[in-house]
Amino acid sequence: MPTALLFNNSSPSQKKIPQHSQKTSLQVPKVSIKSKFLIQNSHPAVFLLLSSIANLSRVFAMMIKPGSADIKTRSSTEQVQKEHTLAHTHFGNLADVFKHLALAEILSSVRPGEYWESHAGAALNADTAPPPPDRLHGIHTFARLAAENEALRTSVYARAVKLAAAGDSPASPAKNFPGSPMLARLLMGETCRRLLFCDTDAQCLTSIRTPARPAAPDSHAPAAKEIPLDKIECVQDDGVTVLRGAGILLPEPWTASTLAFIDPDECDAPTAADISPLQLACELAARGIVTLLWYGFSDDTHRLTRHQRLKDALDKSRLHGRNAQRFEGTLKTPATPGPPTQWGWGLLTLNVPTDALGRVTIKLRALESAYENADLPGCPTGAWKFTHSAM
């Protein structure tokens, strides 16, 4: 299969943002307890200014501090493992397929010069044998349905899934499936300015810097061109803090050609940056950055709460003119007792062009239709409902 998922996406006039060399240490300065107290008890305007300076100092240090070639590892292995478990519990389920199908279409349509991700995860996710029920219902069912469905088979995500599995042994029931960092690496052109990935797990970040999978050995297509490693920045830290600082530092001419994907475990929980992922999404979108925010909900009541908080955040930031859209999915099986997979999920998009939104809608409706007769172990049905609305 041709690996022409890549394209050039920046003009010759675009300047290159200073990058880490391969011998860069991510030494992040910490704010003292006393400094935090002074910041938090300041006038609101001063609080915002001082918080921004603190974030800037951390991001600036990441960009210029020389050191070893290894990604800096946190001292608390237990804390890193806990955060990793929370962030990457649901890989390969239907919500994950929904998210990556939409992200791939947006990336290939928008063609950003720069891509940021707050909770990156691994470039490739290794399946287990036998796969758990949520993964059987998710990526395994998608792969089977895509072979029979024209709209899904021609999706950017389906091609990426096929490419990721190109090197798998035919005799092995376990496969490798692409995560969002792999999608970005396959879809961003080699002339992009940079890719910025954040995660608390050093192993995930190491996998991102590993060369992308080449074409299958029996393929006559040329191998995909690699993005130079000096354009791939991996930061083992709180992604909300890093992206907030990066958004402040980003030159104005580059905001419209930058895409930020915020994929937290909880979209409105406070973080080390003293703001929630939802608040970060609003800040970045207000600067003109193309912004995607992922969120989940457990039942209809939780869903309505999510909607209200999204609306309140957009109202406060005056972002209703930024083409704010909400894409959601819910299982048709009852939320209680809990099904063996995520019941509800959503993607908030801001500043995404209309043509890209149209492509996403077409593919997600095709996914909904293809799943009409899907099975979900222990549940009456594996079907789900797709909704899309402007905000």
Secondary structure by P-SEA (a helix, b strand, c coil): ccccccccccccccccccccccccccbbbbbcaaaaaaaaaccaaaaaaaaaaaaaaaaaaaacccccccccccccaaaaaaaaaaaccccccaaaaaaaaaaaaaaaaacccbbbbccccccbbbbcccccaaaaacaaaaaaaaaccccccccaaaaaaaaaaccccccccbbbbbcaaaaaaacccccccbbbbbcccaaaaaaaaccccccccccccccccccccccbbbbcccaaaaaaaaaaaccccccccbbbbbbcccccccccccccaaaaaaaaaaaccbbbbbbccccaaaaaaaaaaaaaaaaaacccccbbbbbbcccccccccccccccccbbbbccccaaaaaaaaaaaaaaaaaaccccccccccccbbbbbbcc
